[in-house]
Amino acid sequence: MNQQERIQERIAFLKEQLDSLDHYLPETYQFLTAELDLQQRELMEHKIQDFYWNQTNEQQNTITD
């Protein structure tokens, strides 16, 4: 399993936890939403890195062909 898949699993878990909260302390909700934001940011960073890595490889392959 790659890093993006692990992050997506964490995001799904956090969303599930937020959805299942009937009675909660504000600190719990705040912690879960902060962690969800962090994981979504990390996922986007990986997607952007992959995009630029693919762009660079495509350019290098075009140059060498």
A tleap script that builds the chain and sets N, CA, C and O, in Angstrom:
source leaprc.protein.ff14SB
mol = sequence {
  NMET ASN GLN GLN GLU ARG ILE GLN GLU ARG
  ILE ALA PHE LEU LYS GLU GLN LEU ASP SER
  LEU ASP HIE TYR LEU PRO GLU THR TYR GLN
  PHE LEU THR ALA GLU LEU ASP LEU GLN GLN
  ARG GLU LEU MET GLU HIE LYS ILE GLN ASP
  PHE TYR TRP ASN GLN THR ASN GLU GLN GLN
  ASN THR ILE THR CASP
}
set mol.1.N position { 0.854 -1.176 0.000 }
set mol.1.CA position { 0.000 0.000 0.000 }
set mol.1.C position { 0.898 1.237 0.000 }
set mol.1.O position { 1.841 1.331 0.785 }
set mol.2.N position { 0.595 2.179 -0.886 }
set mol.2.CA position { 1.441 3.360 -0.960 }
set mol.2.C position { 0.990 4.435 0.036 }
set mol.2.O position { -0.037 4.296 0.701 }
set mol.3.N position { 1.760 5.478 0.119 }
set mol.3.CA position { 1.535 6.534 1.108 }
set mol.3.C position { 0.175 7.201 0.905 }
set mol.3.O position { -0.529 7.470 1.878 }
set mol.4.N position { -0.199 7.467 -0.335 }
set mol.4.CA position { -1.483 8.122 -0.585 }
set mol.4.C position { -2.656 7.256 -0.128 }
set mol.4.O position { -3.635 7.774 0.409 }
set mol.5.N position { -2.565 5.958 -0.334 }
set mol.5.CA position { -3.634 5.062 0.093 }
set mol.5.C position { -3.757 5.040 1.619 }
set mol.5.O position { -4.863 5.011 2.158 }
set mol.6.N position { -2.622 5.053 2.304 }
set mol.6.CA position { -2.653 5.082 3.770 }
set mol.6.C position { -3.301 6.370 4.276 }
set mol.6.O position { -4.091 6.350 5.219 }
set mol.7.N position { -2.963 7.471 3.648 }
set mol.7.CA position { -3.541 8.751 4.051 }
set mol.7.C position { -5.044 8.753 3.783 }
set mol.7.O position { -5.822 9.229 4.609 }
set mol.8.N position { -5.453 8.225 2.634 }
set mol.8.CA position { -6.875 8.167 2.314 }
set mol.8.C position { -7.629 7.300 3.318 }
set mol.8.O position { -8.769 7.606 3.665 }
set mol.9.N position { -7.005 6.224 3.783 }
set mol.9.CA position { -7.632 5.401 4.817 }
set mol.9.C position { -7.778 6.175 6.121 }
set mol.9.O position { -8.803 6.068 6.795 }
set mol.10.N position { -6.757 6.955 6.481 }
set mol.10.CA position { -6.841 7.770 7.699 }
set mol.10.C position { -7.956 8.801 7.578 }
set mol.10.O position { -8.710 9.026 8.525 }
set mol.11.N position { -8.058 9.428 6.402 }
set mol.11.CA position { -9.109 10.418 6.173 }
set mol.11.C position { -10.483 9.770 6.312 }
set mol.11.O position { -11.366 10.327 6.963 }
set mol.12.N position { -10.666 8.613 5.713 }
set mol.12.CA position { -11.947 7.907 5.817 }
set mol.12.C position { -12.262 7.572 7.270 }
set mol.12.O position { -13.402 7.722 7.710 }
set mol.13.N position { -11.259 7.120 8.013 }
set mol.13.CA position { -11.460 6.792 9.423 }
set mol.13.C position { -11.880 8.028 10.214 }
set mol.13.O position { -12.819 7.975 11.008 }
set mol.14.N position { -11.182 9.139 9.994 }
set mol.14.CA position { -11.506 10.361 10.727 }
set mol.14.C position { -12.908 10.854 10.392 }
set mol.14.O position { -13.636 11.297 11.280 }
set mol.15.N position { -13.295 10.781 9.117 }
set mol.15.CA position { -14.646 11.192 8.733 }
set mol.15.C position { -15.687 10.295 9.398 }
set mol.15.O position { -16.729 10.768 9.851 }
set mol.16.N position { -15.397 9.011 9.450 }
set mol.16.CA position { -16.306 8.073 10.107 }
set mol.16.C position { -16.455 8.408 11.585 }
set mol.16.O position { -17.560 8.375 12.127 }
set mol.17.N position { -15.348 8.729 12.233 }
set mol.17.CA position { -15.394 9.085 13.651 }
set mol.17.C position { -16.202 10.360 13.867 }
set mol.17.O position { -16.988 10.447 14.812 }
set mol.18.N position { -16.014 11.340 13.002 }
set mol.18.CA position { -16.772 12.581 13.130 }
set mol.18.C position { -18.265 12.343 12.911 }
set mol.18.O position { -19.101 12.911 13.615 }
set mol.19.N position { -18.591 11.505 11.938 }
set mol.19.CA position { -20.000 11.213 11.651 }
set mol.19.C position { -20.666 10.444 12.783 }
set mol.19.O position { -21.871 10.577 12.997 }
set mol.20.N position { -19.897 9.645 13.509 }
set mol.20.CA position { -20.478 8.789 14.546 }
set mol.20.C position { -20.588 9.474 15.911 }
set mol.20.O position { -21.111 8.888 16.859 }
set mol.21.N position { -20.107 10.685 16.011 }
set mol.21.CA position { -20.154 11.380 17.300 }
set mol.21.C position { -21.567 11.870 17.591 }
set mol.21.O position { -22.078 12.756 16.906 }
set mol.22.N position { -22.193 11.288 18.610 }
set mol.22.CA position { -23.504 11.762 19.041 }
set mol.22.C position { -23.335 12.819 20.128 }
set mol.22.O position { -23.836 13.938 20.019 }
set mol.23.N position { -22.627 12.439 21.158 }
set mol.23.CA position { -22.329 13.354 22.255 }
set mol.23.C position { -20.815 13.442 22.359 }
set mol.23.O position { -20.137 12.427 22.519 }
set mol.24.N position { -20.307 14.612 22.272 }
set mol.24.CA position { -18.860 14.754 22.276 }
set mol.24.C position { -18.453 16.039 22.966 }
set mol.24.O position { -19.228 16.988 23.090 }
set mol.25.N position { -17.256 16.033 23.393 }
set mol.25.CA position { -16.677 17.250 23.941 }
set mol.25.C position { -16.170 18.105 22.782 }
set mol.25.O position { -15.680 17.573 21.786 }
set mol.26.N position { -16.284 19.395 22.906 }
set mol.26.CA position { -15.782 20.258 21.830 }
set mol.26.C position { -14.317 19.990 21.502 }
set mol.26.O position { -13.907 20.123 20.349 }
set mol.27.N position { -13.526 19.614 22.503 }
set mol.27.CA position { -12.112 19.339 22.266 }
set mol.27.C position { -11.937 18.112 21.365 }
set mol.27.O position { -11.030 18.069 20.534 }
set mol.28.N position { -12.807 17.125 21.534 }
set mol.28.CA position { -12.733 15.922 20.702 }
set mol.28.C position { -13.024 16.277 19.253 }
set mol.28.O position { -12.292 15.873 18.350 }
set mol.29.N position { -14.085 17.026 19.035 }
set mol.29.CA position { -14.452 17.437 17.680 }
set mol.29.C position { -13.339 18.283 17.069 }
set mol.29.O position { -12.977 18.098 15.907 }
set mol.30.N position { -12.807 19.198 17.845 }
set mol.30.CA position { -11.734 20.070 17.361 }
set mol.30.C position { -10.498 19.248 17.002 }
set mol.30.O position { -9.869 19.493 15.973 }
set mol.31.N position { -10.149 18.280 17.837 }
set mol.31.CA position { -8.996 17.432 17.555 }
set mol.31.C position { -9.200 16.644 16.264 }
set mol.31.O position { -8.310 16.599 15.416 }
set mol.32.N position { -10.373 16.022 16.114 }
set mol.32.CA position { -10.631 15.214 14.919 }
set mol.32.C position { -10.651 16.060 13.653 }
set mol.32.O position { -10.124 15.636 12.625 }
set mol.33.N position { -11.245 17.238 13.707 }
set mol.33.CA position { -11.266 18.085 12.508 }
set mol.33.C position { -9.877 18.615 12.178 }
set mol.33.O position { -9.526 18.736 11.004 }
set mol.34.N position { -9.092 18.929 13.184 }
set mol.34.CA position { -7.718 19.379 12.936 }
set mol.34.C position { -6.895 18.254 12.306 }
set mol.34.O position { -6.122 18.490 11.377 }
set mol.35.N position { -7.063 17.037 12.812 }
set mol.35.CA position { -6.341 15.897 12.257 }
set mol.35.C position { -6.804 15.611 10.830 }
set mol.35.O position { -5.992 15.274 9.969 }
set mol.36.N position { -8.091 15.742 10.581 }
set mol.36.CA position { -8.622 15.551 9.235 }
set mol.36.C position { -8.021 16.577 8.273 }
set mol.36.O position { -7.614 16.226 7.165 }
set mol.37.N position { -7.965 17.822 8.685 }
set mol.37.CA position { -7.347 18.867 7.856 }
set mol.37.C position { -5.888 18.542 7.566 }
set mol.37.O position { -5.425 18.699 6.436 }
set mol.38.N position { -5.172 18.093 8.574 }
set mol.38.CA position { -3.763 17.748 8.410 }
set mol.38.C position { -3.583 16.617 7.396 }
set mol.38.O position { -2.710 16.684 6.531 }
set mol.39.N position { -4.409 15.585 7.509 }
set mol.39.CA position { -4.302 14.444 6.600 }
set mol.39.C position { -4.670 14.838 5.170 }
set mol.39.O position { -4.038 14.380 4.218 }
set mol.40.N position { -5.688 15.682 5.017 }
set mol.40.CA position { -6.069 16.131 3.677 }
set mol.40.C position { -4.967 16.978 3.056 }
set mol.40.O position { -4.717 16.896 1.854 }
set mol.41.N position { -4.317 17.782 3.870 }
set mol.41.CA position { -3.192 18.592 3.376 }
set mol.41.C position { -2.039 17.693 2.943 }
set mol.41.O position { -1.434 17.907 1.893 }
set mol.42.N position { -1.742 16.688 3.758 }
set mol.42.CA position { -0.654 15.760 3.434 }
set mol.42.C position { -0.958 14.998 2.137 }
set mol.42.O position { -0.070 14.792 1.310 }
set mol.43.N position { -2.207 14.587 1.972 }
set mol.43.CA position { -2.598 13.890 0.748 }
set mol.43.C position { -2.412 14.793 -0.466 }
set mol.43.O position { -1.897 14.354 -1.494 }
set mol.44.N position { -2.824 16.044 -0.352 }
set mol.44.CA position { -2.673 16.974 -1.467 }
set mol.44.C position { -1.201 17.214 -1.787 }
set mol.44.O position { -0.836 17.328 -2.957 }
set mol.45.N position { -0.357 17.291 -0.771 }
set mol.45.CA position { 1.082 17.445 -1.007 }
set mol.45.C position { 1.622 16.275 -1.826 }
set mol.45.O position { 2.407 16.470 -2.754 }
set mol.46.N position { 1.197 15.058 -1.478 }
set mol.46.CA position { 1.654 13.879 -2.214 }
set mol.46.C position { 1.140 13.900 -3.655 }
set mol.46.O position { 1.869 13.544 -4.581 }
set mol.47.N position { -0.096 14.310 -3.840 }
set mol.47.CA position { -0.655 14.374 -5.197 }
set mol.47.C position { 0.098 15.391 -6.048 }
set mol.47.O position { 0.375 15.147 -7.222 }
set mol.48.N position { 0.424 16.525 -5.450 }
set mol.48.CA position { 1.162 17.562 -6.179 }
set mol.48.C position { 2.571 17.079 -6.502 }
set mol.48.O position { 3.057 17.294 -7.612 }
set mol.49.N position { 3.232 16.431 -5.548 }
set mol.49.CA position { 4.570 15.891 -5.803 }
set mol.49.C position { 4.532 14.858 -6.919 }
set mol.49.O position { 5.400 14.854 -7.792 }
set mol.50.N position { 3.533 13.983 -6.895 }
set mol.50.CA position { 3.401 12.973 -7.950 }
set mol.50.C position { 3.167 13.627 -9.304 }
set mol.50.O position { 3.731 13.200 -10.312 }
set mol.51.N position { 2.334 14.664 -9.326 }
set mol.51.CA position { 2.055 15.359 -10.572 }
set mol.51.C position { 3.340 15.930 -11.165 }
set mol.51.O position { 3.631 15.717 -12.342 }
set mol.52.N position { 4.104 16.650 -10.357 }
set mol.52.CA position { 5.335 17.250 -10.860 }
set mol.52.C position { 6.385 16.198 -11.198 }
set mol.52.O position { 7.158 16.386 -12.137 }
set mol.53.N position { 6.428 15.114 -10.466 }
set mol.53.CA position { 7.356 14.034 -10.782 }
set mol.53.C position { 7.000 13.441 -12.143 }
set mol.53.O position { 7.885 13.185 -12.960 }
set mol.54.N position { 5.717 13.223 -12.386 }
set mol.54.CA position { 5.285 12.690 -13.677 }
set mol.54.C position { 5.562 13.665 -14.804 }
set mol.54.O position { 5.967 13.256 -15.893 }
set mol.55.N position { 5.351 14.945 -14.557 }
set mol.55.CA position { 5.634 15.952 -15.576 }
set mol.55.C position { 7.121 15.968 -15.932 }
set mol.55.O position { 7.486 16.045 -17.105 }
set mol.56.N position { 7.960 15.894 -14.925 }
set mol.56.CA position { 9.402 15.894 -15.146 }
set mol.56.C position { 9.824 14.661 -15.934 }
set mol.56.O position { 10.633 14.757 -16.857 }
set mol.57.N position { 9.281 13.515 -15.576 }
set mol.57.CA position { 9.632 12.285 -16.294 }
set mol.57.C position { 9.156 12.316 -17.730 }
set mol.57.O position { 9.859 11.840 -18.621 }
set mol.58.N position { 7.970 12.870 -17.976 }
set mol.58.CA position { 7.468 12.976 -19.342 }
set mol.58.C position { 8.369 13.882 -20.172 }
set mol.58.O position { 8.655 13.584 -21.331 }
set mol.59.N position { 8.810 14.976 -19.585 }
set mol.59.CA position { 9.695 15.904 -20.300 }
set mol.59.C position { 11.036 15.240 -20.604 }
set mol.59.O position { 11.577 15.406 -21.698 }
set mol.60.N position { 11.570 14.497 -19.651 }
set mol.60.CA position { 12.845 13.823 -19.862 }
set mol.60.C position { 12.708 12.753 -20.936 }
set mol.60.O position { 13.607 12.582 -21.759 }
set mol.61.N position { 11.594 12.034 -20.936 }
set mol.61.CA position { 11.378 11.005 -21.957 }
set mol.61.C position { 11.228 11.634 -23.331 }
set mol.61.O position { 11.680 11.057 -24.319 }
set mol.62.N position { 10.607 12.796 -23.418 }
set mol.62.CA position { 10.451 13.490 -24.695 }
set mol.62.C position { 11.806 13.953 -25.213 }
set mol.62.O position { 12.075 13.874 -26.412 }
set mol.63.N position { 12.644 14.428 -24.329 }
set mol.63.CA position { 13.975 14.915 -24.709 }
set mol.63.C position { 14.855 13.766 -25.197 }
set mol.63.O position { 15.600 13.931 -26.162 }
set mol.64.N position { 14.781 12.618 -24.552 }
set mol.64.CA position { 15.652 11.500 -24.905 }
set mol.64.C position { 15.148 10.725 -26.117 }
set mol.64.O position { 15.903 9.951 -26.705 }
set mol.65.N position { 13.888 10.919 -26.501 }
set mol.65.CA position { 13.342 10.187 -27.654 }
set mol.65.C position { 13.761 10.768 -28.949 }
set mol.65.O position { 13.381 10.262 -30.005 }
savepdb mol mol.pdb
quit
